[in-house]
Amino acid sequence: MACGIISQSFRLHAFKALGGFLPNVFKVLSHRPAEFRAFFAYYNELMNKETGNLTKADRELIVVATSVHNKCLYCVISHSALHRIYSKKPTVSDEVVVNYHTADLSPRERAMLDFAMTVCRCDTVTEEHFQSLKEVGFDEEDAWDIAAIAAFFAMSNRLAHVTDMRPNLEFYNMGRVPREKRKDKPDEKVIKD
């Protein structure tokens, strides 16, 4: 138990050091350490895996679209920031927030979000949904990942609602404004004689 708490504490401090702030989700969920660990273990499996055909930007866009439907301010703002960073596209997540049907998306992204929203709304999933994904290069494992992300964030969105979780102000500008270079980092230019 002590090892888990130390590991959890280390991750919180590491995130704060890298991002410059501690996201409110860590603060809110940390009051139940076992659930906190389970939540972030599954989050990491879904969002940080290096397998399949979903990029990190794709995964974040799924969270944005489904969180809009679920009216979760925290997840819309924080995951829009992550999408901007991973995709290097500063406006797409904002367009998805307003209306993903009119957003500047590729056919692949649109099919992905159509499937995610079908799961999010609890609509009947048919073979046609899977065929639409296959037509743009997704396989059955990708469909599972899309569905799992939509389902996991439905839970996350509800926890954010019940706790009145608010986005950290830092999320609003992330990926929009270039970050200041850290002063404790040495200059990367090497001068040769």
N, C-alpha and C positions, 0 to 999 in steps of 0.2 A: 504494500500500500504506500509506504513512504517513497519508494522508488518512483511510483506512478505520479505522485504529487510533485516530486522534484522535477521529473521529466515535463509535466504539465507546466510548471512554473518556468522552467527553462524555455519552453516553446513560446510562452507569453512574452517573456523578456526578449527573446530573439526576434519575434515579430515586431515588437515595439522598436527595437534597435534598427531593423531594416526599413520599416515603414515610417518611423518617426512618431508613431502614435499607437495606442492599443485600441483596436476596434471594439465598439460597445458590445458586440455579440460575445466576446470573450468574458467581459465583465458580467453580463447578464446571466450567462449559462454556467459560470464557474461556481455558483453557490451549491451545485449538486455535482461534485467531482466525478462520480462514476458515469453519470449521464453525459457530462461534458466530454469525457474521454471517448465514450461510445459515439457521440454526435460527430466529433472531429475525426475519429477514425473512419467512419463511413463517408464523411465529407471528403477526406483525403483520397479514399478509394474511388469515389465518383469524379472528383474535380481535378485531381492531379495525376491520374494514370497516364501512362505513355503508350498505351495500346489502343487499337481501334482506329477509326477514321474521324473521330471528333477531335478538333483542336481545343486548346484551352479557351480560345476566343469563342468557339462554338458553344462550349459548355456554359460559359458566362452569359451568352446571348439567350440560351434556353432559360436560365434563371431570371434574366430581365423580363422576358416575355411572359413567363408564367407568374412571376411576382406582380406584374402589372395587373393581370387578371385577378389575382388574389389581394390586390390593394395593399401590398406590403411596401411601405416607403423605405424601410431600412434596406431590404434586399434590392429594390429597384436602384437606389442610389449607390450602394456599395458595389453591386455586381456590374452596374453600368461603368463604374470607374475601372474595375478589373477588365471589362471588355475593351474599353478604350486603350488600356495599356497593352493587352495581349494582341489586339487586332491592329493597333496603330491607326485606327479609323476613329477620329474624335466625334463624329456625328451619328454614326449608325445606331448606337444604343438609344440615343435621344429620339431618333425617328421611330424605333421599335416601341418606345414608351408611348408615343402619341398614337401610332397605328402600324403594327407590323405588316399589315397588308399593303400599305403604301410606302413602306421603307425601302431604301435602296439596297435590296438584298439580291444575292445570286439565287438562281433556281434551287441550288443545293440548300442554302440557308432557309429559303422559304419552305421547302419540303420538311426540313428539320423542325422548324417552328410550327408548321401545320400539325405535325405529329405530336409534338410536345403539348400543344394547346388542346388537342383531342384528349390526351391523357389528363391534362390539367382540369378540363371541364367535365371529366368522367363521361365523355361521349363513347358510344360503342366503337371499338377498334375493329376494323375489318381487314380483310386481305388486301383491299385497295390501298389502305394506308401503308402497309408494308411494301407493296409494289411501287408506290410513289417514292419511298425511300430508296429502294433498289435502283430505280431509274436514274438517281443522281449519285450513285456510288456508295450508299450505305448498305450494310449487311444486317443480319439478325442480331448480332452482338451490339451493333451501333444502336439499333432500335431499342434494345434493352437498356442501354446507357441513357438514351434520350428519355425513355419512360422513367427510369430510376431517378434521374435528376429532377424531372417534373414532380415526381411523387415525394422525394426527399424534401424539396423546397416547399411543397404544400405544407408539410409539417413545420418546417422552419418558419414559414410565413405566419403560421398560427401562433407559434411561440413568440414571434416578434410582436404580434398583435396583443396577446394577453399580457405581455410585459411592457407595452408601450415603448418598445425599443426604438430609439432615434438614431439616424445615421450620424457618425462623427462628421464634423464640418470639413475635415481634411478630404473626405471622399468626393465632395462636390467638384473640386478642381483637379483631382487626380486624372492624369491622362489628357488633360486639356492644356495645362500650363507646364512648360518645361520645369523640371525639378532643379533647384539650386544644387550645385556641386557641394558635396560634403567637404567641410574644411579639414576634417581629420584624415582625409584620404590624400595620399601623395599625388602630385601631378604625374600624369601618365606619360608625358613626353620625356624622352630620354635624349639628352644632348651628348653627341659623340664628338670626340676631338678630330 
